[in-house]
Amino acid sequence: MTKLAELTGKDKVEWKETGNATTYLASVDKFIVTVNKSGSEVYGGYSFQILDRTGRAIEGVTAPFVGREKSMEEHANWERLRDLYEIARRRALHSEKVVSDLLASLDNIA
């Protein structure tokens, strides 16, 4: 997941929206990867799946929210999935362009 997030940050992996507002997907060679968020905004869990081209799940991991005080390792897994989810979401929704366009529009008003 770390490598996927790193390559996404370098614009080498393209994320897309799905029919589910909290799931994003990317095609990587002969695989499809998805990242999903469930639950509340602050304490939600995340999941990551690797699918083959037919949509069959090959591997996956789920990370429900776990506080640091309970398990550092489980919390670290949650943070990694959260970070991947956030970068995938921003790329799929083109949020940098949206913010830039909004700021330009506000400058035109002033």
N, C-alpha and C positions, 0 to 999 in steps of 0.2 A: 504494500500500500504506500509505503514511503516513496518508492521509486515512481509509482504512478502519480502521486501528488507532485513530485519534483518535475517530472516530464510535463505535467499539466501546467505547472508554473512557467515552463519554457515554451508554452504553446505548441507542444508536440503531440498532445492528446486532445481530441475534440470531444467535448461533452455535449449531450443533447437532452432536451426535455422528453419526458414520457407522458403517457396518459394519466399518470399519478403525479400530483403536484409536489410530492416530496421524494420522488425517485428520479435519478439522472443516470444516463448510460453513455458508455463510450465503446467504440469498436477498436479493438487492439489486435491486429493481425487476424487470426481465425477465431478470436474470442470476443465476447461481449462482457463488459463488466458493468455492474450497477452498484449504486450507493443510494441508501434510503435512510430517511429519518422517520421515527415514530415517537409518539408521546408529546409531552409538553415542550415548549420552546427552550426552557432552561434545563430540564432534567430528562429530555428525550433520549431514546436509544438510537443506535445506528446499526445498519447492516450493510454488508458488502458481499456481492456474489460474482462468481465467474461462471459464465454460461458458454456453451458451444453455439455454433451458428444456428442450430435448430431450436435454441432456447432452453435446452436441457441444463439444469444446474449441475456444475462440476464440483464446485467448492464454494464455501461461504463462511462468513463469520458474523456474529451478532455481538454487539456491545451495549448492554443496558447501562444506564447511568449508575456509577458506583463512586462514592466519594473517596477522596484520598485517604481519609482516616480508616476506611474499611479495607482497601486493598490498593496499594500503589500500582501494581502491575495491571490490574483490571481497569483502574482509572486511566493509566497510560494508553491502554488499548482503546478506550472510549475517546480519549483526546485525539489519537491518530485517525480514527474513523470520523470524528467530528471535523477535523481539519480537512480531510479528503472530501467530505460532504460539502463543506463550505466552498472550497475552491471549485469543485465540480458545479455547484449551484451557480456561483458567480460567472463561470465560463459559459454555461448553458444559457443563462439569461442575459449574457453580454452586459453585465452590470456596470463595468467600467465605462462603456460607451454611453449607457443610459445616464449615468451620473454626469459625464462630460457634456452630453446634450442638454441636460437639465441646467447645468451651470451656464452654458452658452445662452439658453433661453432666458434665464434670469438676468444675465448681462444685457440682453436686448431690451428688457423691460425698463431697466434703470436709466 
